[in-house]
Amino acid sequence: MSDDRAATTTRRSRVRKVLVVVWGLWLLYALLNAALAGLWWVWLVPSSVPPVLFLAAPALAAAVAAGLRTRSTAMWLSIAAGLVLGAPQSDLTVTPSSPSASQGGVRLMSWNTEYWDQDEDPRSFYGFIRGQNADIYLLQEYVHWNGHTTTPLDRRADLREWFPGYHVAVQGELVTLSRDPIVAGVRVSPNVLRTDIQRGTTRIAVYNVHLPVHLDLARSPLSGGFWSTVRERHARRQAELSALRASLRQERGPRLVAGDFNSSSATGDIDWLRQSMRDAAGTGYPRSWPQGGGLPPLWRLDWCFVAGGLSADRYELRTAPSSDHRPQIVDLSGGRHG
């Protein structure tokens, strides 16, 4: 064997060893995330990685292994297992289509406005929302930010001016607007507002959700304040989700849940919702945050779920002029009991 071939063989051997170690560590992380995400408050931090990594890591490992002409059956089986394990944690959605029911369509817009019209021309703000021509609007962050905390707003006069004929329900920083009558409004929890909307002979239970963000990025992970904040917010998030789950268990008719969950597939805390209701996004790879700034959208934090005969015929994430969240636009049909 020539010196060059020997050197090449040695380099490949070293790279294979690095691949085995790095891939083993990633596979261990993916296993731990599948087991601990949504259950242990400390794990909210490591589960906050961009979910696309659960697809990218096996793809990269496979590319490197192929480049090294790896013949190890164990290596290839572990890569396949990593892909199967990671796909459900990746924000990839594979939802079988369902036949639309006969009732006429409803357009939904769900959007975290990022502190309403703060630092923005109100005409542009309201004009953008009205321009989506939705029948139901679920809007979050109906507040302003003063640098330390949020300040409540009263923009009911603006809402009546810009959305004449709409019915309005407000709870804290949540606003629900509907062309059809709102026949009941229920405070499920501080950040979950249920409104019952009467559409013809059908009553639809609509849930407007905004879960607290679990990380305080202004604090260093080396500080005690960072971890105490994670623990406190985890408790708040779980209380909100428990209240939402209890309310949904009592409802058997048409129901819709949408908003900013500040949760990806990787964080695990809305797995029960993903399993019990239909994901309106259908099949694809939706990413709603962040919009604007230096990063492309890498996380899906905004979700929409339907059940009870409601069908999502079209799902779209649009570009918004001011918020760091992309608005969800969903065309719905159906609404029979079930």
Secondary structure, 3 states (H helix, E strand, C coil): CCHHHHHHHHHHHHHHHHHHHHHHHHHHHHHHHHHHCCCCHHHHCHHHCCCCHHHHHHHHHHHHHHHCCCCCHHHHHHHHHHHHHHHHHCCCECCCCCCCCCCCCEEEEEEECCCCCCCCCHHHHHHHHHCCCCCEEEEECCEEECCCCEEECCCHHHHHHHCCCCEEEEECCEEEEECCCEEEEEEEECCEEEEEEEECCEEEEEEEEECCCCCCCCCCCCCHHHHHHHHHHHHHHHHHHHHHHHHHHCCCCCEEEEEECCCCCCCCCCHHHHHHCEECCCCECCCCECCCCCCCCCECCEEEEEECCEEEEEEEECCCCCCCCCCEEEEEEECCCC
